Amino acid sequence: MTLVSHDRTLADLVAENLSAAAILDRHHLDYCCHGDRTLADACAQAGVDSAVVIRELGAATPTADAECAGLSPGMLADFIVATHHRYLRDELPSLEALAEKVRGVHGERHPELDEVVGLVTELSADLLPHMDREEQVLFPAIHALEAGGRDFPFGSIANPIRVMATQHDAVGELLGRLRAVTGDYEAPADGCDSYRSLYRRLQRVELDTHVHVHRENYDLFPAALEIADRAPGSETDVEVALP
């Protein structure tokens, strides 16, 4: 059972119980890019009553991250590609089209849909090439690192990890703006089925992407860095541009 208290970090709370992810999202508490904050600090910064969050977390059904438990870094990278990357590659183009359709019907009464369309387009433009770089550069390097490889064209494995983590921050900001402009994904009373479907699917993208980024930032990346640090004569940390 997860021990919920003010001094637990958001990342630890989600790592121990995936059910915590949706609760923290609902309260605008970022556990994927800023999960090293304690619950108390995160609630204070967001202006959220920590007692309410603790009560909800304590009542949440315990759900372990069984799919990823015990996976090696290479296996976890493969899982992320097969699960999160595949989902986003399938979902984002469809969401862009749906957002345009909903704006075409409801945009005159709901001008905020202009921003929704822009943010969905920007999210897709950020995430798709980001996933390409992970699949073509970072994740193969993690596999090679596990097999004993240490000589990479980009220098230390820390270099692409640093780039990916920075890009995660930018994606987190986009998702935060989407949640704000959609009023926490609450479709208006005059919204049609497509409008409601758009907001439900955007909320699912947010949750899945937050869990996705959490798994990379707090599981995959630290595990890869630990392997690199254990190597004799660990490579020098030199900044090298990624393709």
C-alpha positions, 0 to 999 in steps of 0.5 A: 500500500502506498504511504501518502504523506506531505513529504513524499515526492510526486514521482514516488507516489505515481511509481508506487501507484499508477492510480495517483497519476489521474488524481495529480493531473486533475489537481494540476500537479506535474509528476512527470517533468517536476516529480522530484517535488514533495506533495506539500511543495507542489500543492503550495505552488499550485494553490491546491489544498494538500489535505484534499489531495492526500485524502483522494490518494489514500482512497485510490485503488492501489495499481502497481506498474506491473507492465514495467516492473523488473524490465531492464532499461533496453526492455523498458525502452522497447515497451515505451515504443510499443505502448506509448509511441505507437499510441501517439503515432496513431492518435495525434493525426486523428486528433488534429483532424477532429480538432479542425472538424470541431472548430469548423462547426463550433468555432464561431461560438467557441473561439477558444477552439482556435487555440485548441487546434493550434496547441494540438498541432504544436503538440504533434509537431513536438512529439513526433520528431521527439519520438523519432530521435528517441527511437533512432538515437537514444534507445538504440544507444541504451541497448548498446550500453547494456551490451557493453558499448561505450563509444557513441558519436554524441559522447556521453549517454547523458547528452541525448538524455539531457536533450530529451528531458528538456523536450519533455518539459516543453511538452508538459507546458503544452499539455498544461496550456491545453488543460487550461484552455479546455477548462479541464477538458470540460466540453460546453453544454452545446457541444456535440458528440464530436466535441465531447469525444475530442476533449475526452481523447485529449485528456487521455493523451495528457494522462498517457503522455504524463505516464510515458514521460514519468517512466522515461524521466524517473525509470529509464533515464536514471537506469541508463545513467547508472549503467554508464556511471558503473563503466570503467573510465566513463566517457567524458560528458561533452555536448554534441548536437543530435541529428 
